[in-house]
Amino acid sequence: MFDNDYNVKDLLDINYIDGITMVDQHGKIVYTVRYNPRFDNESDTYDVLNKNYLEVYNLDSLEESTIYNCLKQGIPITKSHQTFSDYRGRILTTKNITIPIIKNGKILGAVELSKDITTNEDVKRKCSRPTNFPAKKPLPCELNLAQYTFKDITTQNKYMLENIEKAKLIADSSSPILIYGSTGTGKELFVQSIHNHSYRRHKPFIAQNCASIPETLMETTLFGSVVGAYTGASDTPGIFELADGGTLFLDELNSMPWSMQAKFLRVLQDGLIKRVGDTKYKKVDVRIIAAMNVDPLEALHKKLLRDDIFYRLSVISFKLLPLKDRKEDIMLLTNYFISIYNHKFNKAVTTVSKKVAELFYTYDWPGNVRELQHIIEAAMNITNTNTIHIDHLPIYITEKYNHLQEPLLEDFLISPKSEESILPLNEAIEAIEVSMIKKALKKSAGNMSKASKLLKVSRQTLQYKIDKYGLDLDKD
């Protein structure tokens, strides 16, 4: 099932283990169990689930983390020691074996086996410098390894293919990049692909959504802090330092406060950062890629983006098209997502119905590729056939389909003989009458009395119209 071909017996030289931790590719703890009371008890286990392991285990530097190195390198980290304080302030030293979980060449997570080897000296040494995290201190960033490459971008759109070729050419450059496109167009997928095509591929890739950082924490998150900078401050690197040598992806840059953009400009121009409370600047080597979900010119006009930031970032820029402008990709992506969820849900769906295909081609896709993926996932959850039908789709989109089936008045006025001419008035009236009669009969399940009430005509008049237009009740 997985690509890992390690002999676990060769890796295990620990006589026994005290704990097992499993994280996903972002470092989020998805499973943990402890066999030693020095570690977390049962109630603690529930507290740490679904948290990033960096929130739970505080190390002096990211490079000391066995989980981080395992996810970053994609290889087992064996016989490794690390001393850390957990989120309750307890000091522990563990001997670890950390094994990556890899499938189809992609790192999905890691499993770490730990043995407690804490000594009193470890506790004294660790306590000699301020390291404890407050229990709910926010992470400066989400640990996020770049998994995707250009091969993972599903498209046959000419413009998007040209974007990919251009991105490959500039991947090894150190110039900043600006990517813009509406939500759900695949900006991070594109950014990760650039990183993995560059010489920085084995260095850190850190993604940070600027809109998710409280303004009061923005400067510390970006640049870090030193002891004494404010009450409770510790020596903490910011995301620029964490990404040193690699790539920093700043999403929704237009959400960054105006005052912070001025400090961000210093990094763009000189590669210099200064931690909060420090007096010295530090040089960092970071490839900065910024993204926005609005057009840059609109952001400039609305004063969401400084002119000097824009001119520096737009040295290299990409616009990612919305899905409504990539009609040729709709069924390609549909089949791709069907394949993914066939595997995930153990199903054998092969296609979508003609009506679903029509709807997909006419729908404007405000949520873009991400919305299409979620719609396919929703349909795959409830279908029990090999075809996705209209009634398998979420209600909000089926209502769109029903609306599309209602003929517009203009449709009745166009002559079938020529699009440039309109029907004579009497023919247009007949066409409208036929459509309304059919709709009333359908809504009343063929009951003439109910249909006549819906149309506000007598039953006799309705029967006359049906005979006049030669409508077949059984068929219509």
Secondary structure, DSSP 8 states (H G I E B T S, - for coil): --S----HHHH---SS-SEEEEEETTSBEEEEEE-STTS--HHHHHHHTTSBHHHHEE-SSGGG-HHHHHHHH-S-EEEEEEEEEETT--EEEEEEEEEEEEETTEEEEEEEEEEE---HHHHHHHHTS-----TT---SSEE------GGG-----HHHHHHHHHHHHHTT--S-EEEE--TTS-HHHHHHHHHHTSTTTTS-EEEEEGGGS-GGGHHHHHHEE-TTSSTT---EE-HHHHTTTSEEEEESGGGS-HHHHHHHHHHHHH-EE--BT-SS-EE---EEEEEESS-HHHHHHTTSS-HHHHHHHTTEEEE---GGG-HHHHHHHHHHHHHHHHHHHT----EE-HHHHHHHHH---TTHHHHHHHHHHHHHHH--SSEE-GGGS-HHHHHHHHHHHS--HHHHHEETTEEEEE--HHHHHHHHHHHHHHHHHHHTTT-HHHHHHHHTS-HHHHHHHHHHTT--TTT-
